[in-house]
Amino acid sequence: MPPLSLSTDELDLLRSLAEPIARRRRAAFLAAVAAELEARGQAGGGPGLMHRTAREMQRRYFDPPDLSAGKYARP
């Protein structure tokens, strides 16, 4: 698969959506976004399409912190 051609805005958007994902999972997240864009034929479709697709993938790769444990946890 050839590399995606992304604008600066699209790259910035993708970086910001990748930030909350654990570092060990970011490469897989970025690969999944690229694969999904290619599968949908959305490569180069603009920031709106990039955002929707990346948000879908972010939901799959983001592991929220466990706030029920720790120093300030509620009983």
Backbone bond lengths (Angstrom), bond angles and torsions (degrees), N, CA, C in turn:
res aa  C-N    CA-C-N  psi(-1)  N-CA   C-N-CA  omega(-1)  CA-C   N-CA-C  phi
1 M - - - 1.438 - - 1.526 107.64 -
2 P 1.331 118.48 126.77 1.467 120.78 178.10 1.525 110.35 -69.51
3 P 1.328 117.06 153.97 1.467 119.26 179.74 1.523 111.77 -63.83
4 L 1.325 115.47 149.21 1.461 120.55 177.49 1.520 109.76 -73.51
5 S 1.295 116.04 145.35 1.455 121.88 174.86 1.526 107.40 -99.13
6 L 1.335 116.13 107.95 1.459 121.04 -175.87 1.522 110.73 -115.34
7 S 1.323 115.71 145.12 1.464 120.82 175.96 1.531 108.83 -76.72
8 T 1.306 116.25 168.72 1.462 121.25 177.52 1.525 110.52 -60.27
9 D 1.326 117.23 -41.95 1.470 120.85 178.34 1.524 111.51 -61.88
10 E 1.322 116.63 -41.38 1.464 120.49 179.60 1.529 110.88 -66.91
11 L 1.326 117.50 -40.88 1.463 120.73 177.39 1.525 111.14 -63.20
12 D 1.332 116.57 -44.07 1.464 120.57 178.28 1.525 110.95 -61.19
13 L 1.311 116.63 -42.22 1.457 121.78 178.83 1.523 110.58 -62.65
14 L 1.314 116.57 -45.63 1.458 121.23 -179.52 1.525 110.96 -64.02
15 R 1.319 117.05 -40.74 1.472 120.47 177.25 1.525 111.05 -62.65
16 S 1.322 117.19 -42.69 1.468 119.64 -178.77 1.527 111.42 -67.16
17 L 1.322 117.75 -34.98 1.465 120.35 178.17 1.527 111.95 -75.80
18 A 1.327 117.57 -24.14 1.464 121.32 178.31 1.525 111.92 -81.11
19 E 1.319 117.19 -22.18 1.465 121.09 -174.10 1.529 114.62 -56.77
20 P 1.339 121.12 -45.15 1.472 119.04 -178.75 1.530 114.01 -74.22
21 I 1.302 117.61 -7.47 1.465 121.26 179.91 1.528 108.53 -82.64
22 A 1.324 116.45 140.01 1.464 121.12 179.41 1.529 109.79 -55.00
23 R 1.322 115.49 140.64 1.475 120.54 -176.94 1.525 112.35 -54.06
24 R 1.313 116.55 -38.17 1.469 119.90 -177.37 1.528 112.42 -67.30
25 R 1.335 117.37 -16.66 1.468 121.34 -177.87 1.525 113.32 -108.35
26 R 1.331 118.18 -4.82 1.467 121.20 -175.33 1.521 112.98 -64.02
27 A 1.322 117.53 -41.59 1.468 119.49 -179.65 1.529 110.28 -61.42
28 A 1.325 116.27 -41.90 1.467 120.13 178.48 1.528 110.58 -65.71
29 F 1.335 116.72 -39.06 1.466 121.37 177.23 1.524 110.57 -60.55
30 L 1.326 116.80 -49.51 1.466 120.72 -178.77 1.527 111.32 -63.07
31 A 1.335 116.49 -39.65 1.465 120.04 177.53 1.527 110.77 -64.93
32 A 1.327 117.00 -38.99 1.464 120.71 179.25 1.523 111.31 -66.50
33 V 1.334 116.98 -39.90 1.468 120.43 177.50 1.521 109.67 -62.51
34 A 1.327 116.80 -46.63 1.469 120.57 -179.81 1.525 110.90 -61.36
35 A 1.330 116.78 -44.27 1.466 120.31 -179.96 1.526 111.21 -63.69
36 E 1.321 116.89 -41.11 1.466 120.53 -179.69 1.527 111.19 -67.15
37 L 1.322 116.80 -40.66 1.469 119.86 177.40 1.526 110.76 -62.18
38 E 1.318 116.20 -42.62 1.471 120.23 178.20 1.528 110.92 -65.00
39 A 1.328 116.59 -43.48 1.465 120.59 -178.53 1.528 111.71 -63.57
40 R 1.315 116.06 -35.59 1.459 120.43 -179.89 1.521 112.43 -86.59
41 G 1.316 116.97 -6.13 1.457 119.78 -178.19 1.515 112.16 69.70
42 Q 1.335 116.60 30.56 1.453 121.15 -175.45 1.517 113.45 -102.88
43 A 1.304 118.52 4.73 1.456 120.14 -179.05 1.522 109.28 -56.93
44 G 1.313 116.10 128.96 1.459 120.49 -178.84 1.510 113.01 75.21
45 G 1.327 117.75 18.95 1.460 122.00 -176.82 1.509 115.20 -84.01
46 G 1.311 117.90 -1.92 1.454 120.95 177.58 1.513 113.55 104.24
47 P 1.335 116.07 169.00 1.461 120.90 -176.48 1.531 114.26 -62.70
48 G 1.321 118.36 -33.31 1.464 120.52 -179.55 1.517 112.28 -64.60
49 L 1.314 116.59 -46.97 1.465 120.65 178.20 1.520 110.88 -66.45
50 M 1.324 116.42 -39.39 1.465 120.74 177.87 1.528 109.70 -61.39
51 H 1.320 116.92 -44.30 1.463 120.74 -177.99 1.521 111.51 -63.25
52 R 1.307 117.78 -47.82 1.472 120.55 -179.60 1.522 111.44 -60.78
53 T 1.306 116.45 -44.72 1.461 120.45 -178.78 1.525 110.94 -66.89
54 A 1.330 117.01 -45.53 1.463 120.61 -178.59 1.527 111.35 -66.72
55 R 1.331 118.33 -34.90 1.469 120.48 177.41 1.530 110.80 -65.00
56 E 1.317 116.83 -38.94 1.468 119.66 176.51 1.525 110.55 -61.04
57 M 1.321 116.48 -44.67 1.462 120.82 179.92 1.529 110.86 -69.08
58 Q 1.329 117.07 -35.50 1.462 120.69 179.99 1.526 110.46 -60.73
59 R 1.309 117.26 -39.18 1.471 120.77 178.76 1.527 111.25 -60.85
60 R 1.308 116.74 -31.03 1.471 120.57 -179.95 1.529 112.31 -78.96
61 Y 1.321 117.51 -30.58 1.460 121.31 -172.67 1.524 114.53 -103.82
62 F 1.318 119.13 -12.18 1.462 121.63 -177.98 1.518 110.27 -84.97
63 D 1.318 116.13 127.62 1.462 122.52 174.85 1.524 107.69 -108.83
64 P 1.332 118.76 104.17 1.463 119.92 -178.47 1.527 110.87 -65.35
65 P 1.325 116.74 149.44 1.466 119.30 179.29 1.525 110.80 -67.92
66 D 1.314 115.49 151.04 1.463 121.47 177.56 1.522 108.07 -84.62
67 L 1.313 117.21 105.32 1.457 121.80 -178.14 1.526 112.63 -91.33
68 S 1.324 116.72 0.86 1.460 119.56 -178.58 1.525 112.07 -85.05
69 A 1.306 118.20 -7.85 1.457 121.85 -179.66 1.521 109.14 -120.25
70 G 1.313 115.13 159.14 1.451 119.02 175.62 1.510 112.64 116.39
71 K 1.299 114.95 -173.68 1.459 122.98 -173.61 1.525 113.26 -60.42
72 Y 1.320 117.06 -38.17 1.463 120.63 -174.70 1.530 113.27 -106.97
73 A 1.296 117.32 21.66 1.464 121.03 -179.17 1.523 110.50 -70.32
74 R 1.304 115.20 146.23 1.467 120.24 175.89 1.523 108.96 -84.37
75 P 1.319 116.84 141.62 1.477 119.32 179.99 1.508 112.22 -69.54
